[in-house]
Amino acid sequence: MTHKNKGRIFIITGMSGAGKSQALKSFEDLGFYCIDNLPIALIPQFAGLVGDRRYLRNVALGIDIREGRFFKDFILTLDNLGKLGLDYKIIFLDASDEVLMQRFSETRHRHPLGKNIAAAVKEERRMLWDLKSRANKVIDTSKLTLGELKEMLSAALELRRTAEMKLSVISFGYKYGIPLDADIVMDVRFLPNPYYVAALRKKTGQDAPVGAYLRRQPGFKAFLKTYTEQIKTLLPLYIKEGKSYLTIGIGCTGGRHRSVYIAGELARGLAAGGFSVSEYHRDIRK
């Protein structure tokens, strides 16, 4: 029997060492009732209490690979929650293999899978692949401070259960790696690099001279207009498929000039179209 539930359930999961504990603390600061490692078999019963004024309104559940043999039943459990009409969203925390291994080495914590760290990270990533594909939001914590992580989680809470989609446009440098949470990636290295113009080298894409330089390049205006329209055309299709969050990565070599300017212009263009957009320049200070 389906029932309406006015509470909210956020399921926080992802790679071990990617920041789940910090994310749960952030949810707690935001007024959520948080439980770490609730057995998956108990989730449906617990979820039934959410929204009941006598019990809980907003809940964040931390689930990770320590669930072991129960983890394979997680997808089925999520499907059952949906059939009950419960409003839940999955936030998947990720980080690069190198960062995860470094974190385990620095803390000297044992990986939940109990193997060599490198092998454990690889195996865990394989095991969580299907769950990651179902996540409403994937957050790459590789280069995030705790403050930035909390800011992203706060933005996620603002999303209402409507046709609204929250967009995030991130500029990055390929030399530092592609953001793991990017759903769409555009490589803008086809444009001349302002880094090789002496007067622009120490500036960024947020400085007017860099923008003026890029706008003078053949085909730039046509590219920006076409790409912005392409994204706008795709968004209704993502929404139809149930996507609540979409992260668009714009990359150049170092992440300071071309990608920064284009990410800013794309964000402004989408915002002008009525979409909810945030803008983040990951490598601008490097």
N, C-alpha and C positions, 0 to 999 in steps of 0.2 A: 504493500500500500504506500503510495507516494504522499508525502506531506511537505508543506512549505516550512522552511527553516530560515529564520532571520538572522541567525548567528553566522559567523565566518570561521572557516577552518583553513589554516595555512599549513601545508605539509612541507617541512624543511628537510631536504635530503641532499645527497650529492657525494662527492669524493671525500674519503677520510682525509682530514687535514686541510680541507678547503674553507673551514670557518663556520661550521654548523653551530658550534657552541656560542660563538660570538653573535651569530644571527639570532639565535634564540634569546640571548640577553637583550638584543636590540628590540625584539618583539615584546619582551617583558617590560622594557622601559616605555613601550608604546601602549601599555595597558592590556596586553594579551596574557591569558593563562597558558603557561608553557609547560610541556612535558617532554622530556628527552627519553627516547627509546621505549615508548609504549609498545608492548608486544602487538604485532600486526593483527593477531587474532582478536584483540580486544578493541580495535579501532571502531568497528561498526557500533558496538554497544556504547562506547564512550561518545561517539559522534552524535548518538541519539539524544544526548543531554544538551548539546550545544544549541543555543537559541531558546531553550526553556528558561524563562525569567527566574525560575527558582534555582537554576544551576549556573550555566556558563553562557556567555554571549560570544566571545571571541577567543579562539584557541589556536595555538601554534604547536604542532607536533614534530619533534625531531626523530627522524627514522634513518638508520644507516645500515651498513653491511653487517653489523654485529647481530642483526636479526637472523643471520645464518639461513637455516633451512626454511624459515618462514618467509624469507624475502621473495621466493618464487611465487608466493600467493598474493603479493602486494598488488599487482595489476588487477587481479580478480576482485580484491577488496575495494580498490578504487572504483571499479565498474559498479559494484554494489552500492557504494555511496552515491553515485550518480543516479541510480535507479530509485534511491530513497528521496531524491530531490535535495540533497545536502549541497550547500555551496562550498566547495573546497577548491583550493588552488595549490599547485605544486611549485615550489621554488627550489631549483637545483643549483647547488653551489659547486663550482669547478675551479680548477687551477691547472697550470701546466705541470707536466710530469716532473720537470726540474724543480719547480717551486715546492711541490708536494714532498719530494724526496729531501729537499733541503730542510723543510719544516720538521719532518720526522727526525732527521739527523740532529738538528739543533735542540729539539725537546727531548730526544732519546726515548720517545714513546714507541711502543711496539705497535706495528700495523695490525688492525683487527684480523686480517687474514693470516697473520703469523708467518709470513714468508720473508725472503729477502725483499727489502723495500722496493727496489726497482721492479721485481717480478710481481709483487703484491699490487702495486699501483696499476700495472698493465692488466692484471687479472680483474681487478675491481672495475676498471674502466670498461672492460668487456661485459662484465656482469650487469653494469648499470646503464648500458647503451639504450635499451628499450625504455627504461624509466626516464632517462634524459630526454628522449624524443617526445615524451608525453608532458613534459614540464610546461607550465604556463610562462615561466620566466627562468632563464639560465643566467647566472651571474658569475663572471670570471673574477675571482678574488686575487689573482696572481699579483697584481700591482695596486690593489685597493688598500687604503688605510681603513681603520675601524670606523672613522667618521664617514668616509665615502660609502662604505658598505651600509651603514645605518641610513644614509641619505637615499640610497637605492631602494632599500626595503620600505622606507617611508613613502616613496613615490609609488611603490607597488600597492600599498594599502589604499591609495586614493582611487584605484580603478573600481568602478561599479560594474555590476553584472548587467551590462547593456551591450549595445553594438560598439561602444566606445573602445578604442584601442590606444594603448600608451606606446609611443614611439621613442626610441633612444637612438640618437645619431652619434657615433663615436669615431673620432679621427685617430689614426695610429700609424706607426712606422713599421714597415715590413721587417726591418733589421731587428726589431724587438719582438716579432711574432704577431700572428693574427689573433685578435681577441677571441677567446673560446666561446663567448656568449653571442657572437655575431650570427644573425640569421641570414643576412644578405651582406656580401662583401663586394665593394667596387674598388678596383685598382686604378688610381689616377696617375700612375707613373708615365703615362703616354704624354703628359704635359711637360714642357721644359722646367727644369728644377731651379727655382729662385735661389737656391743655395749657392749656385755658381755665378750669381750676379753679386759682385762685391758689396754693393750698396744695400742688398737685401739679405745677405747671409745671416746677420745677427737678429733679423726681424722674424716675425712669425706670420702665419696666415691671418692673424687678428689685426695686423697693421695694414693701414690703407694702401701703402705703396706695393705690398705683395699682391693685394687684391687687384689693383690697377694693372700690374704686370700680367697677371693671369688672364684678366679680361681681354687683354690685347692679343692673346694667342689665337691663331686661326682655329676656328671650330669650337672654341671654349663655350661661347654663349649657347650655341646650338646643342652641345653636349649637356650642359646643365639643365636647359629647358626640357630636353627629351628624357633625361634620366629622372628628373623630378616628376614628370608626367607618368613615366613608367611605374614609379613607386606608388603614385596615387592610384593607378589602375590596378595594381596588385593588392592593395590593402583590403578592398572589399572581399577578395577571394580568401585572404588569410583570416579575416573576421568570420567568413562563412564556415571555415574549417575549425572554428573555435579558438583561434589564436587571440590571446589577450594582450600580449606584449610583443613588440618586434624591435630587434636591435639591428641597425644598419651600420656597418663598418666602412669607413672611407680610408683607404691606405695609400701612402706614398713611401718613399725611401726612409726618411727619418721621422716622419710624423709631426713636422713643425711648420711646413709652408703650405704645399698644395692641398693635402688632406684636411688641414685645419680650415682653410678658407672655403673649400667646397662643402665640408660638413656643415659649416655655419650657414652657407647659402641654402643648402638642402633643408636644413632645419627650419630656416625662416620661410622657405617656400611651402613646406608642409604645414607649418603653423598657420600661414595665411590661408591655407585650404581648410582650416577648421580642426586640424588634428592636434592632439595633445603630444607635444614633443619636448624632450630634454636633449641637451647638447653636452658632450663630454670630450675633452681633448687629452687623451691618455699620455701621449709622449711629448707634449709641447714644451716641457721644461728640460728635455734631455739634450 
